[in-house]
Amino acid sequence: MLILNKRIPLAGLSPELEMLALSIPGFETPEQAKKERVFRIASLSRYTGACYKALCERLTECHPKYPCNSAACPECHRRYRLQMTREVLRLCNKTHKWRSVTLIFYQDAFTDAEAPIWSPDALIARLRRWLKECGFKYMVIGGFEMDYHIGTGLWLPHFHLITFNEEEALNKLRNRMKNKRNMSARKSVISRPMFDTGIDNPEKQISYLFKAIWWRVESYKENKPILINNKSIKPKRRTKKFRLCPKQHAHSLVMMDKQGIQTLTFMYKVRKYGDHLILK
């Protein structure tokens, strides 16, 4: 536990990025990011496996002058998240014809036992192929995430993306996402593999794409039926998100670190050059 007694410096960013952070509702402060890093170090230090020890040391030694750049480091990811938000805002500011899209791959869900050998590479390659086949002509960018669903005991991979409002291409992608395997992956539950909305709050919605925390999801039903035009509607199925259980949380950090920030960022027809994004 000696590592927890080491002084962890606060990673302050440039005035430009900190001003951007202040403009985003609910965006974590430097103090909150530091507190989360301390929490993750403590979480990893509970376990004796080499992967946990190595990541624990990496997060502990992270310093503003020589950052670890791990996808599991909340301070390094905070900097990356702000940089990406700034760049996507810059590329999108000439038009309002952008959509926020969530893609959920129910058919690719996997168990805790499968987690150590699971990789998102094939899923990312499939999505990239689908975008090309559906005819997307403009930038598609966002983040890859996984949540653990208590009801099914499965990790569920999904993407949060920003894309231009190409209606025909979006409809083709929606049909791909509604394939039989994806729609019937959960018994007695109606799957919703794709949903999209407009961009009403650009800073908040774009920064959401690049967040780096995986959750435990629990489902429940509303207690009372809803009355609409004097007709009783069955209670809807809702979900709530909580922190992962200790061992799963530690393992999720190892998984994020193993994949890396670049892998967890999905980019189509755009590439990162230094701190900037360039359209292809």
Order of alpha helices (4+ residues) and beta strands (2+ residues): alpha-alpha-alpha-alpha-beta-alpha-beta-beta-alpha-alpha-beta-alpha-beta-beta-beta-beta-alpha-beta-beta-beta
